Amino acid sequence: MAEDILFHGDAQEQLLAGARRLADLVKVTLGPRGRNVLLQQEDAGPLVTDRGAVVASEAGFGERYEDMGVSLLRETAAKTKDAVGDGTTTSVVLAHAMMEEGFRNIAAGADPIKIQKGIKCAAAHAVAVLREMAVPVGSQKELREVAQRAAQDEQIGGAVAQALEKVGDEGVVTIEESSRMDISLSIREGMHIERGYISPYMATDEKKKSAVLEDPYILITDEILSDAREMIPILEQVAGEGRPLLIMAEKVESDVMNLIMKNKLNEGIDIVAIHPPAYGEGRIAFMEDIAVQTGGVFVSSSMGYRVKKVVLSQLGTARAVHVGPKETVIYDGGGDRKRIEEKIQELEKKLRELEDKIDKIKIKRTKELKNPYKIRLTKNDNVKWL
């Protein structure tokens, strides 16, 4: 079957048509006075939303080449959401404007490479100017005002401001849907790790692409797990307890991965593997911190421990662990509070002694130990995600 191939102006026209249609659809949601968009979902009923990211992810027009233009803007929105969590509508509008002006200038004879360099230069300048214009939010009143404008809801804005005041500048706030009709705010201790599961087949919720482990054991090691035979003893011990297992290891090779998936499929044991955060010496330090937070032993040959000889008492524990494609959160680690406080004091002492800014950034692991809170803000299904 012959394929249609478009070149130059014809291709640009089709891409722009799709990008223009999506931008027109998304931009009505822009800003605090943005309007709602009604979308028909394939596997559910109609969805009313004022979130540009949702509109961009759901919209499609059934035209092959136009949908390619839609996909370009959709990817822009997705990358912005992953990077900063907000600004997706603005990203779509700006990307569409750059496409329009870029193609217009190319049609007039401009060099595409020079246009690209010009866009990058202008973007860097715009970011610098915005940083100079930025006013830090300091007071509780300012926090409340910003949150209310973003949520377009005084109640939600007040709850978010309260959550941010509780966790401080270095805390993390998450928002979830709830079956309740009111807004509730709850605090859960949690350590945030910027690493997700190694394989998507480890997810326990395929729709949300996440793995939720309740009351799991946690194995933390800097070993490269390559020999399945060395993993069998500890897996048998965990299976005997009927509890899930989170593995944090330097590397998990195919032999051990096959064993993990076999246990998941045949034995019904939820096992999720992730890589440790950071790199080099920082990685070892973070793994030690996580071991302290969860009450486990950092299994390292340099400390005289080997995975093949690990017993249950050397594993960490937690109330729950949530693992996604790019991040992991450990809630209510089972670590001894006194030991955690001693670790915090040790890190704070090093922080005060250091003068090099880069080293200070490395040592700021303190925030995960000192203020390991996740604020969960829940509302009914009309929740607005900030």
C-alpha positions in Angstrom: 0.0 0.0 0.0 1.4 3.3 -1.1 2.1 5.9 1.7 1.3 9.6 1.3 4.4 11.7 1.8 4.3 15.4 2.2 7.2 17.9 1.8 8.0 21.5 2.6 5.0 23.8 2.6 2.4 21.0 2.3 3.8 19.2 5.3 4.2 22.5 7.3 0.6 23.4 6.5 -0.8 20.2 7.8 1.3 20.3 11.0 0.3 23.8 11.6 -3.4 23.1 11.1 -3.3 20.4 13.8 -1.2 22.6 16.2 -3.5 25.6 15.6 -6.6 23.5 16.4 -5.1 22.2 19.6 -3.8 25.6 20.7 -7.3 27.1 20.1 -8.8 24.4 22.2 -6.3 24.6 25.0 -5.8 28.4 25.3 -9.4 28.9 26.5 -8.3 27.3 29.8 -5.4 29.7 30.2 -5.2 31.8 33.4 -7.3 32.3 36.5 -10.3 33.2 34.3 -9.9 30.3 31.9 -13.0 28.5 30.7 -13.8 24.8 30.8 -13.6 22.3 27.9 -15.9 19.3 27.4 -14.1 16.2 26.2 -15.6 12.9 25.1 -13.3 10.1 26.5 -13.0 6.8 24.7 -13.4 4.6 27.8 -15.6 6.8 29.9 -18.2 9.5 29.9 -17.7 13.2 29.0 -15.1 15.0 31.0 -15.4 18.7 31.9 -12.0 20.2 32.7 -10.1 23.5 32.8 -6.7 21.8 32.9 -4.7 22.4 29.7 -2.6 19.2 30.3 -5.8 17.1 30.2 -7.1 18.7 27.1 -3.8 18.3 25.3 -3.6 14.6 26.3 -7.1 13.7 25.3 -7.6 15.8 22.1 -7.4 14.3 18.7 -9.0 15.2 15.4 -8.8 12.1 13.3 -6.7 13.6 10.6 -3.4 11.8 10.2 -1.0 14.7 9.5 -2.9 17.2 11.7 -2.6 14.8 14.6 1.1 14.8 14.1 1.1 18.5 14.8 -1.1 17.8 17.8 1.4 15.2 19.0 4.2 17.8 18.9 2.4 20.2 21.2 1.2 17.3 23.4 4.8 16.3 23.9 5.7 19.9 24.8 2.9 19.9 27.4 4.0 16.6 28.8 7.7 17.7 29.2 6.6 20.9 30.9 4.4 19.0 33.3 7.2 16.5 34.1 9.7 19.3 34.7 7.7 21.8 36.8 4.2 20.4 37.3 2.4 23.4 35.8 2.5 25.8 32.9 1.3 23.2 30.3 -1.3 25.5 28.7 1.3 28.3 28.4 3.7 25.9 26.8 1.2 24.8 24.2 0.3 28.4 23.3 4.0 29.4 23.1 5.0 26.3 21.1 2.2 27.0 18.6 3.2 30.6 18.2 6.8 29.6 17.6 5.7 27.1 15.0 3.6 29.7 13.2 6.3 32.4 13.2 9.1 29.9 12.5 7.4 28.4 9.4 6.4 31.8 8.2 10.0 33.0 8.3 11.3 29.8 6.7 8.8 30.3 3.8 10.2 33.8 3.4 13.7 32.4 3.0 15.2 32.4 6.5 17.7 29.8 7.6 16.0 27.2 9.9 19.2 26.6 11.8 19.6 30.3 12.6 15.9 30.5 13.6 16.5 27.6 16.1 19.6 29.3 17.6 17.6 32.6 17.8 14.8 30.8 19.7 17.2 29.3 22.2 18.9 32.6 22.7 15.6 34.4 23.2 14.4 31.7 25.6 17.5 32.0 27.7 17.1 35.8 27.9 13.4 35.5 28.8 14.2 33.1 31.6 16.8 35.5 33.0 14.4 38.4 32.9 11.7 36.4 34.6 14.0 35.4 37.3 14.9 39.0 37.9 11.2 39.9 38.0 10.2 37.0 40.3 9.1 37.9 43.8 9.5 35.2 46.4 6.4 34.2 48.2 7.0 34.6 51.9 4.0 35.2 54.1 1.1 32.9 54.8 -1.2 35.5 53.2 0.8 35.5 49.9 0.8 31.7 49.9 -3.0 31.6 50.3 -3.5 34.2 47.5 -1.3 32.3 45.0 -2.9 29.0 45.8 -6.5 30.4 45.5 -5.7 32.0 42.1 -4.2 28.8 40.8 -7.1 26.6 42.1 -9.8 29.1 41.5 -11.3 28.0 44.8 -10.8 29.7 48.2 -11.3 26.5 50.2 -8.7 24.5 48.2 -6.3 27.5 48.2 -6.6 27.8 52.0 -5.9 24.1 52.4 -2.8 24.2 50.1 -1.4 27.2 51.9 -1.9 25.4 55.2 -0.1 22.4 53.9 2.8 24.4 52.5 3.1 26.2 55.9 3.3 22.9 57.6 5.9 21.2 55.5 8.0 24.3 54.9 10.0 25.3 51.8 11.6 21.9 51.4 8.5 19.8 52.0 6.3 18.2 49.3 2.6 18.4 48.8 0.6 15.9 46.8 -3.1 16.1 45.9 -5.3 13.1 45.4 -9.0 12.5 44.6 -11.3 11.3 47.4 -14.8 9.9 47.7 -15.5 12.4 50.5 -17.4 15.6 49.7 -15.2 17.9 51.7 -11.5 18.7 51.6 -9.3 16.9 54.0 -5.6 17.4 54.8 -3.5 14.7 56.3 0.2 14.4 57.0 2.2 11.3 56.2 5.9 10.9 56.7 7.6 10.0 53.5 11.0 10.0 51.8 10.9 11.1 48.2 13.3 9.3 45.8 13.7 10.5 42.2 13.8 7.0 40.8 11.0 4.9 39.4 10.5 1.2 38.8 13.0 -0.6 36.6 10.3 -2.3 34.6 6.7 -1.2 33.9 5.6 -4.8 34.4 6.2 -4.3 38.1 3.2 -1.9 38.4 0.3 -3.1 40.5 -2.1 -0.6 39.0 -1.6 -0.7 35.2 -4.1 2.2 34.6 -2.2 4.6 36.9 1.2 3.0 35.9 2.2 2.8 39.6 3.0 0.1 42.2 1.6 0.4 45.7 3.3 -1.8 48.3 1.5 -2.0 51.7 3.7 -2.9 54.7 6.6 -4.0 52.5 10.1 -5.2 53.4 12.9 -3.0 51.8 16.2 -4.4 50.6 18.9 -1.7 50.1 22.2 -2.8 48.5 25.0 -1.4 46.3 25.5 -4.9 44.8 24.8 -5.7 41.1 22.2 -8.4 41.4 23.1 -10.9 38.6 22.8 -14.3 40.2 19.3 -15.5 40.9 20.5 -18.2 43.2 21.8 -15.6 45.6 18.4 -13.9 45.8 16.4 -17.1 46.4 17.0 -17.3 50.2 15.7 -13.8 51.0 12.8 -14.1 48.6 11.8 -17.3 50.3 11.8 -15.6 53.7 9.8 -12.6 52.4 7.3 -15.0 50.7 6.9 -16.8 54.0 5.7 -13.6 55.6 3.3 -12.9 52.7 4.5 -9.3 52.4 5.7 -7.3 49.3 9.3 -6.4 48.7 11.0 -3.2 47.5 14.5 -3.8 46.1 16.9 -0.8 45.8 20.0 -2.1 44.0 22.9 -0.7 41.9 21.8 -2.9 39.0 19.3 -5.8 38.4 20.3 -8.1 35.6 18.1 -10.3 33.5 18.5 -13.5 35.5 17.3 -11.8 38.7 14.6 -9.9 36.8 13.2 -13.1 35.5 13.1 -14.5 39.0 11.3 -11.4 40.3 8.6 -11.6 37.5 8.2 -15.3 38.1 7.5 -14.7 41.8 5.0 -12.0 40.9 3.1 -14.0 38.3 3.2 -17.5 39.9 3.4 -16.8 43.6 1.5 -13.5 43.7 4.3 -11.7 45.5 4.6 -8.0 44.6 8.3 -7.2 44.1 9.4 -3.8 42.8 13.0 -2.9 42.0 14.4 0.6 41.6 17.8 2.1 41.2 19.2 4.3 44.0 19.2 8.1 43.7 22.2 10.3 42.9 25.6 9.1 41.7 29.1 8.2 43.0 29.7 9.0 46.7 26.4 10.8 46.9 24.6 7.6 45.9 26.1 5.6 48.8 25.3 8.4 51.2 21.6 8.5 50.1 21.3 4.7 50.4 22.7 4.9 53.9 20.1 7.6 54.7 17.3 5.5 53.3 18.5 2.5 55.4 18.3 4.7 58.5 14.9 6.0 57.6 13.5 2.5 57.1 15.3 0.8 59.9 17.2 -1.6 57.7 20.8 -2.4 57.0 22.7 -1.0 54.0 23.8 -4.2 52.4 27.3 -3.5 51.1 30.4 -5.7 50.8 32.4 -2.8 52.1 30.5 -3.2 55.4 30.7 -6.9 55.5 27.2 -7.7 54.2 26.2 -9.8 51.2 22.7 -10.2 49.7 22.9 -14.0 49.7 23.3 -13.9 53.5 20.7 -11.3 54.3 17.9 -12.2 56.8 14.5 -10.5 57.4 15.8 -8.6 60.5 18.2 -6.7 58.2 15.6 -5.5 55.8 13.9 -2.1 56.2 10.2 -1.6 56.6 7.6 1.0 55.9 3.8 1.6 56.2 3.6 1.9 52.4 5.7 2.5 49.3 4.3 4.2 46.1 6.4 3.6 43.0 5.8 5.3 39.7 7.7 5.5 36.4 10.0 8.3 37.7 9.7 8.5 41.4 9.3 6.5 44.6 7.8 7.7 48.0 8.4 5.7 51.2 5.8 6.5 53.8 6.3 6.0 57.5 9.7 4.3 57.4 10.3 1.9 60.2 13.6 3.5 61.3 14.4 4.3 65.0 13.6 7.9 65.7 16.7 8.4 67.9 19.0 7.0 65.2 17.4 9.3 62.6 17.9 12.4 64.9 21.6 11.4 65.3 22.0 11.2 61.5 20.3 14.6 61.1 22.6 16.2 63.6 25.6 14.6 61.9 24.6 16.0 58.5 23.8 19.5 59.9 27.2 19.6 61.5 28.9 18.9 58.2 26.7 21.5 56.5 27.8 24.2 58.9 31.5 23.2 58.4 31.4 23.2 54.6 32.1 26.4 52.7 31.8 25.0 49.1 28.3 25.6 47.7 28.3 22.3 45.7 29.2 20.3 48.8 26.4 22.1 50.7 23.9 20.9 48.0 25.1 17.4 48.4 24.8 17.5 52.2 21.2 18.8 52.0 20.1 15.2 52.2 19.1 16.5 55.6 15.8 17.7 54.3 14.5 14.2 53.6 15.4 13.0 57.0 14.5 16.1 59.0 11.3 16.9 57.2 10.1 13.8 55.5 6.5 14.8 55.2 4.0 14.3 52.4 0.9 16.4 52.7 -2.1 14.6 51.2 -4.9 17.0 50.2 -8.1 15.2 49.1 -11.4 16.4 47.8 -14.2 14.8 45.9 -14.0 14.1 42.1 -14.2 17.8 41.3 -10.7 18.3 42.7 -8.5 20.7 40.8 -4.8 19.7 40.6 -2.4 22.5 41.2 
